[in-house]
Amino acid sequence: MPDIQALVSDLASKLRKRRVQGSYETARLTAELLCAVILQHKEPTTNGAASLIEAVRRVGEQLIAANPVELAVGNIVRHVLHIIREEDLSPLTDIVGELKLSAEDDVEDIAEDENSQKSSATTDGCLLKPPLLLAVFEHLPDSATACQTFSSENIFAGKADKSAKKLKSELIKAVNELIEDINTCREGIAEQAMELIHQNEVILTLGHSKFVKEFLCAAKEKKRSFEVFIADGAPKFEGHILAKELDKKGLKAIVITDSAVFAMISRVNMVIVGVHAVMANGGVIAPAGLHVLALAAKKHDVPFVVVASTHELCSLYPHNLEVLLNEMRCPSELLNFEEFSDCIDYGIASSSSLLHVVNPAFDYVPPELISLFVTDIGGYSPSYIYRLIADYYSSEDLPPQQKPAS
Amino acid sequence: MGAQKKRAAAAAAAARVSEDPDDLARQPLQAILLADSFTTKFRPITLERPKVLLPLVNVPMINYTLAWLEAAGVAEVFVFCCAHSKQVIDYLENSEWFSQPNFTVKTIESHNIISAGDALRLIYEQNVIHGDFVLISGDTVSNMSLTQALQEHKERKKKDNNAVMTMIIKKSKPSPITRQSRLGTDELFMAIDPNTKQLLYYEDKADHSKGTICLDKMLLAENPSISLHNDKQDCYIDICSPEVLSLFTDNFDYQHLRRHFVKGLLLDDIMGYKIFTHEIHSSYAARIDNYRSYDIVSKDIIQRWTYPYVPDVKFCGNRATKLERRGICFTAFNSEIEQSRSAQVGSFTVIGYGTKIGSNSKISDSVIGEGCTIGSNVLIEGSYIWDNVIIEDGCELRHVIVCDGVIMKAGAVLKPGVVLSFKVVIGERFVVPAYSKVSLLQQPTVHDSDEELEYADNSSGTVEFSSIQGTADQSNGEMTSESSEAHKPKLGTGGVGYIWSICEGGQEEEWRHSVAPIPEDKLTELSEAMDDDQELVTQDRTALSTSGELISDSNASEGDDNEDSKDDSVYFEKEVEATFLRAVEENVKVDHVILEVNSLRLSYNMTSADCAGAVFYSMMKLAIKTPHSSAIGLLTLYPSPFSMVASNAYPIYLSGELQQNTANIITTWQKLLKSYLLEIDEEIEIILKFEEMCLESAKEFSPLFARILHILYDKDILQEDAILRWADEKEGADESDKVFVRQSEKFIQWLREASEEED
């Protein structure tokens, strides 16, 4: 069984070395890792939830410190903490009543799980999770059966023990749901495409966002016909990738440069973009260049729609320095090192290099420029984001890691 | 719930399965990392610490190499340690590299190895390399992706079993003035087949004084096309097949990877092994070979060209740094520094953990290590200050390297290019002269001319170190200043350490490879010297004309008006003169000289008037030179600025003698001159040329102008019409231009009268 610490440091080092990037990917990996953390957590007899929270938070700190720019990590950590708190509070009163019933349920569940996992384990060979699940649940039948035969004195101790187990299984369930949500969020977003994209409309997007792609494709599949302008998204020019993908789907795509967005905006009915993170005030951290596009859209009163999943929902405010910390990427994305190596020669006293290249990855777009957020749980206006935050995160965890782990 | 779990598990399994075949198909890639450069360029620092552990932007160099290898998909790295192997191994053991999943680091240790060749032979004996491997030295910084190069290598290997190595190269233009790349390495010449990318020729030690490189003509015969480059930089990253190791074993005299191995393979046509190149474009790769490249690569790292190996990304367990905006650019900061309010930290500076900076200090373009204490009113510019350095108030440091534990007493000044090795103490107000290297160790007295032998005396070096360490420790007492006074240059009151005398390479080499930028006066000096060279090169017409570009560059820097035609005519003139002089020396027949000048005329696309002018110019030059040829000798052979000074220093020609000489020469060579004087225009050109010479380059003639004009007339070289028209043209000119018309007024008068008489 892989050591949990090894898994954590593995993901942390991947984040650190920028091997894992993008909010979707980081969110998924973080959620899966936290699931494993919860599974493997050895609970003390009392106060299981608190120790779990502590454990998750410790792991979260490591991950967040590994790459503070990937805000999705922090979002998932906070959400999981929130889940733990919720689960910890809600069912306490019901436990006694449900004890017997749920124990039996669990046993059945487990039997079912065991079967299914054995089959999947035999077919799939090396699996990460099933062994973990088995290891946890193997204890359960004993306690459950013991529970039923317990005398009345023991029933409270058993209840406490049971509640811990119960908590854990509920948690696993919730976290798995979260993983499921992350995996399916694109479909959830794409479902709303029909309501937003109308016949013969012209859509403008910038760069390449998987959400936007799915969104557009979903509308296309429902036989809507519309045109897409794609601003190519310098310096990575990921817009070209999107153009190719849309072409395969049979969508009419027109590629323009970033600098042409203002020229084109008057012919556009709607701007749809994907973002890096949604801030608590309704602003967004987005790929560089989006602010210009948002301003252009505002100027011409074109709706500026942001597609984002709930795991991009960040409980921080943009005045937080940690958040505005931009990722400065490699200058060679902008210009060719060889060609400019003459200008970047520091070796000669007279021409101490005056040429510098700055390549920030992100823009901050303030909420007043955004018309609508389309999330996997529906459409919201920027001013409503704080409510969503309250639903998704517990206030105790905001902001959870004030001191960066050094 | 069960269903969900199942789905998640299946998804995870699917993800794993999809990776697996990939992994299996790929044989785990191995790498050999030479943790030793086998040179002495970083002395005196490398006497105490191996080069791969020297901090580069506060991270020991070897981490950059290892991090890149890991990212590039290398599974197993053999670190070959030699000099200070203990330190390297200790460092690696305490680092996180030994505990990485999917990435193993193994060390191979040996003490009696003196070259890369020996190291590879030893590795071959150990029989640990099973497939293709990456050969790299522990001082290389890169962020390139190996996938493509590796793919190409493998495909070539499949087709041709002799393709044993792929060398990574990158475009980088050497400076035309210093003849070295921006990394401070010498200009590198490579011949590459543009289609197959096969390396055909490799020369990194070309003799620039000759300005020539020699290619085997077989190369040209055998290959349909060759491109010759001097704008490529060798990244010292090689992808090798296992045969490379056995090749080293077979050829036990291969020592140096490039000088012996690469050149050896290229020359050896019996075995037919081939080396190919792979050029990288947008990614970064550079090796730290000398102090200059240390400086340049550090700056590249700070400017993020090596992303993601930059100070604020924790790629190897280095401490977290934060970027802070300074103006438009960024400065990397550690969260735990103490900085006075009035201290100014400029852009592109990295400051390490726990460093204190006093008030009114100015720091720019520098790297400061951990735990340093910097006093007030200190000026630090373009410098590299390692850990735990104490700099007291009022010091000035410009473009220097300061190693761990150095103490600079108040008011000390380091001139550009200084290197202070470990724990040196600089006394109060002491000024360390430029380019000096200061160490606690004495300079090894026997300077081994062979630069391969770093460690021959290495062991003794460390012993020495410990003994001197003793004295250094006492330095807080009052003993040392006296004892050291006796036999070494002092480093001011309370200073500890020896200033190394600059080794045989001399000053010449110091500025080339130093951490300080090349001073401007050196550059102008060089470009002047190069102009002279250029003349020599043109003189020696066998020279490869690499120069079309160089010439215009150098002229531009002088600020001449350099239209191309002007340039051409200047060089044409020089060529003609050279031809003429040779003709005189070797008694070449006049007809042949005419032929040669004609060919020159065609190649430079000149008019016959230009030829006439040039020939006449050469003749006059010869005339000046003749009486003193023994005394002035070769100096006046070429009309360089220096030789003009020389000839001006001997203005003692008796005018009669000079006139006589001129007459003789004109008599001898009149046929040559006449062959270009087809029309009157050319004759006028000659007069104008002569006038110009008298004014500028050969003032000796000025008193003789009229007489020589007469001689020319007598010899039928100039017709009276030409002279008269010249005089007419000059009528309207400025007074200053009319000097010679005046001088020859009588003669012209006489000519006019004569022609009138004829009429």
Interface residues (C-beta under 8 A of the other chain):
Chain A: A6 D10 S13 R16 K17 R18 R19 E32 A65 A66 D109 E112 D113 S116 Q117 S120 D124 G125 C126 L127 L128 K129 P130 L133 I172 K173 N176 E177 I179 E180 N183 L325 M328 R329 C330 P331 S332 E333 N336 F337 E338 S341 D342 I344 D345 Y346 G347 I348 A349 S350 S352 S353 H356 V357 V358 N359 P404 S406
Chain B: M1 G2 Q4 K5 K6 R7 A8 A9 A10 A11 A12 A13 R16 V17 A67 A71 Q100 P101 N143 K170 K171 S172 K173 S175 R182 G184 H281 S282 S283 Y284 R292 D295 I296 K299 D300 Q303 R304 W305 T306 Y307 P308 V310 D312 V313 K314 F315 R319 A320 K322 L323 I328 C329 F330 S335 D365 G382 A516 P517 I518 P519 E520 L523
